[in-house]
Amino acid sequence: MERERSAWENALNELVAQTKACEHTYGTLIQSDRYPTWQTYFKKRHFEERDFDKILADEYHAVNENKVVPDIRTDTPIFEPLEKQLLEKNLSDREVIVLITANEEALVLQYQNLLAFDKLPKTTSALLQSQAEDLNSTIQSLRMDYNTKYRTGPTETQPRTL
């Protein structure tokens, strides 16, 4: 039982680190003027992640007997490659939406991995589930935008006959 607690605490630490890294990435992208059409999205996600980070820090504090969240760094930051690519390359809007969607999906996977633990406290689980649902809504919105703007497939060249 103690081993599983340690495992989900480690997963929570990793999620806290990923959330901080995500917030940092979007904050950096806000300051960049390379993708003006994406500035609103970058701001929205930056402030969402800031809120998520505060909520996760409070939850960490509660489940770890009032310990303060350590300054955790992740060995595999999800958003660092996204930040580098967006700052160093001149990508099309289509490439940007694909990159962002993939990174947001990877972040949701972090939530899902943590939610898979049976011994996760119920309040922590409910909180994480809510945040994961918010991220899933964001991903669905990105996918709909992609499909609306860049939908591929055969184009109809002949009128249909009834």
C-alpha positions as CSV (number, residue, x, y, z in Angstrom):
1,M,0.0,0.0,0.0
2,E,2.9,2.4,0.8
3,R,4.5,1.5,-2.5
4,E,1.4,2.5,-4.4
5,R,1.2,5.7,-2.5
6,S,4.8,6.4,-3.4
7,A,4.0,5.7,-7.0
8,W,1.1,8.0,-7.3
9,E,2.9,10.7,-5.3
10,N,5.7,10.4,-7.9
11,A,3.2,10.7,-10.7
12,L,1.7,13.7,-9.0
13,N,5.1,15.3,-8.7
14,E,5.7,14.7,-12.5
15,L,2.3,16.2,-13.3
16,V,3.1,19.3,-11.2
17,A,6.4,19.6,-13.1
18,Q,4.7,19.2,-16.5
19,T,2.1,21.8,-15.5
20,K,4.8,24.3,-14.5
21,A,6.7,23.6,-17.8
22,C,3.5,24.1,-19.8
23,E,2.7,27.4,-18.1
24,H,6.3,28.5,-18.7
25,T,6.1,27.5,-22.4
26,Y,2.9,29.4,-23.1
27,G,4.2,32.4,-21.1
28,T,7.3,32.5,-23.3
29,L,5.2,32.1,-26.5
30,I,3.0,35.0,-25.4
31,Q,6.1,37.2,-25.3
32,S,7.1,36.1,-28.8
33,D,5.4,37.8,-31.7
34,R,6.1,34.9,-34.2
35,Y,2.6,33.6,-34.3
36,P,0.1,36.5,-33.9
37,T,-2.9,34.3,-34.8
38,W,-2.1,32.1,-31.9
39,Q,-1.6,34.7,-29.2
40,T,-5.1,34.4,-27.8
41,Y,-4.7,30.7,-27.5
42,F,-1.3,31.0,-25.9
43,K,-2.7,33.5,-23.3
44,K,-5.7,31.3,-22.6
45,R,-3.6,28.2,-22.0
46,H,-1.0,30.1,-20.0
47,F,-3.5,31.4,-17.5
48,E,-5.3,28.0,-17.4
49,E,-2.1,26.3,-16.6
50,R,-1.3,28.9,-13.9
51,D,-4.7,28.1,-12.3
52,F,-4.1,24.4,-12.7
53,D,-0.7,24.7,-11.1
54,K,-2.2,26.6,-8.1
55,I,-4.9,23.9,-7.7
56,L,-2.4,21.1,-8.0
57,A,-0.1,22.8,-5.5
58,D,-2.9,23.1,-3.0
59,E,-3.8,19.4,-3.5
60,Y,-0.2,18.3,-3.2
61,H,0.0,20.3,0.1
62,A,-3.2,18.5,1.3
63,V,-2.2,14.9,0.4
64,N,1.4,15.3,1.6
65,E,0.7,16.3,5.2
66,N,1.1,20.0,4.5
67,K,4.4,19.7,2.7
68,V,5.2,22.5,0.3
69,V,5.5,21.6,-3.3
70,P,9.2,21.2,-4.1
71,D,10.6,22.9,-7.1
72,I,10.4,19.9,-9.3
73,R,11.9,19.6,-12.8
74,T,10.9,16.9,-15.1
75,D,13.5,14.9,-17.1
76,T,11.1,14.6,-20.0
77,P,9.3,18.0,-20.4
78,I,6.4,17.7,-22.8
79,F,6.3,21.3,-23.9
80,E,10.0,22.2,-24.2
81,P,10.3,20.7,-27.8
82,L,7.1,22.6,-28.7
83,E,8.6,25.9,-27.4
84,K,11.8,25.3,-29.3
85,Q,10.1,24.5,-32.6
86,L,7.8,27.5,-32.4
87,L,10.5,29.9,-31.5
88,E,13.2,28.6,-33.9
89,K,11.2,27.6,-37.0
90,N,8.8,29.4,-39.2
91,L,5.8,27.0,-39.1
92,S,2.5,27.3,-40.9
93,D,-0.7,27.5,-38.9
94,R,-1.4,24.0,-39.9
95,E,1.9,22.8,-38.5
96,V,1.3,24.8,-35.3
97,I,-2.1,23.3,-34.7
98,V,-0.7,19.7,-35.2
99,L,2.2,20.3,-32.8
100,I,0.0,21.9,-30.1
101,T,-2.6,19.2,-30.3
102,A,0.0,16.5,-29.9
103,N,1.5,18.2,-26.9
104,E,-1.9,18.8,-25.3
105,E,-2.7,15.1,-25.8
106,A,0.6,14.1,-24.1
107,L,-0.4,16.3,-21.1
108,V,-3.8,14.6,-20.9
109,L,-2.0,11.3,-20.9
110,Q,-0.1,12.4,-17.8
111,Y,-3.4,13.1,-16.1
112,Q,-4.8,9.7,-17.2
113,N,-1.7,7.9,-15.9
114,L,-2.2,9.5,-12.5
115,L,-5.9,8.8,-12.5
116,A,-5.2,5.1,-13.1
117,F,-4.0,4.6,-9.5
118,D,-6.6,2.9,-7.3
119,K,-5.4,4.4,-4.1
120,L,-5.5,8.0,-5.3
121,P,-7.5,10.0,-2.8
122,K,-11.1,10.7,-4.1
123,T,-10.8,14.5,-3.9
124,T,-7.5,14.4,-5.8
125,S,-9.0,12.1,-8.4
126,A,-12.1,14.3,-8.9
127,L,-9.9,17.4,-9.2
128,L,-7.6,15.7,-11.8
129,Q,-10.6,14.3,-13.7
130,S,-12.1,17.8,-14.0
131,Q,-8.8,19.3,-15.2
132,A,-8.4,16.4,-17.7
133,E,-11.9,17.1,-19.0
134,D,-11.0,20.8,-19.5
135,L,-7.9,19.8,-21.5
136,N,-9.9,17.3,-23.5
137,S,-12.3,20.1,-24.4
138,T,-9.4,22.2,-25.5
139,I,-8.1,19.3,-27.7
140,Q,-11.5,18.8,-29.2
141,S,-11.6,22.5,-30.1
142,L,-8.2,22.2,-31.7
143,R,-9.3,19.2,-33.7
144,M,-12.5,20.9,-34.9
145,D,-10.5,23.9,-36.0
146,Y,-8.1,21.7,-37.8
147,N,-10.8,19.8,-39.6
148,T,-12.6,23.0,-40.5
149,K,-9.5,24.7,-41.9
150,Y,-7.4,21.9,-43.2
151,R,-9.8,19.0,-43.9
152,T,-8.3,16.6,-46.4
153,G,-9.9,14.1,-48.6
154,P,-11.5,13.8,-52.0
155,T,-13.3,16.8,-53.3
156,E,-16.5,16.3,-55.0
157,T,-16.1,17.2,-58.7
158,Q,-19.4,15.9,-60.1
159,P,-22.9,16.8,-58.8
160,R,-24.8,14.0,-57.1
161,T,-27.8,12.6,-58.9
162,L,-30.8,11.6,-56.9
